[in-house]
Structures are given as structure tokens and as C-alpha cells.
Amino acid sequence: MKHKISDLNRVQHIIESITNIENFLGDVDLKSFTENLEKRAAVERMLEIIGEATNHISEEILYKKNESSPWRKIIATRNMIAHEYFRVDYEVLFDIVTNEIIPLKKDIQTILENLEKY
């Protein structure tokens, strides 16, 4: 049986996952990240949740002109981590979570604010 989760709940899951990534990494550098199985696994799981939630949010909510996040790439990253786990490049993953997560967080918070208005 499939669970019906609202767009609002999925957006909240994304924000929670981003916050978790920020907490997991703190001041961790690339070397520490790549050598720490627990940090890598935790970040991978949060990216899976972000990608899965993104994949199930209504397109009319995600794809607006004022949001710039690459939603399709986020979904593709989730699919690669889940289905092609043996190809994960941890340097690329670290770059994503340290350089691209902030613009994503800004966009998803804007979406949350818009959803909470209704």
C-alpha cells in the first residue's frame, strides 16, 4: 500500500535532510569525509531522501521561474546512489553537499513558505 504524503510534508523532509547533512558535516573536510564510512553513509541516505521526496513533489510546485535548483539532477543523484552505489564518487558527493546544498536550501525554504500560505 502506497502512503499518501503531501507536498508540504515532502518539502519538510527535504529541509530536515539538508539540516542533517549540515550537522553531520560541520567542519569536516574532504579527506575526513572520504575516510569516514558513517559520514558517507549518513550523507548518502539524506541525499536519497532529498531525491525521493523531490521526485514526488508536484511539478507545478517545483518548476517555477524563481527557483533555480536542478531538480532533475537531484533525482538523478538519488537514483545513482540507490541503484549504482558502486559508482559513487565521494569527492563529487562532497562537492554537492558543501557547495550546492545552500542554493537548494534557499529554494526549498521559499517553496515551503509558499505552501504554508495556503
Helices and strands as residue ranges (DSSP letters): H 7-25, H 30-35, H 37-55, H 59-62, H 71-83, G 85-87, H 90-95, I 96-100, H 101-116
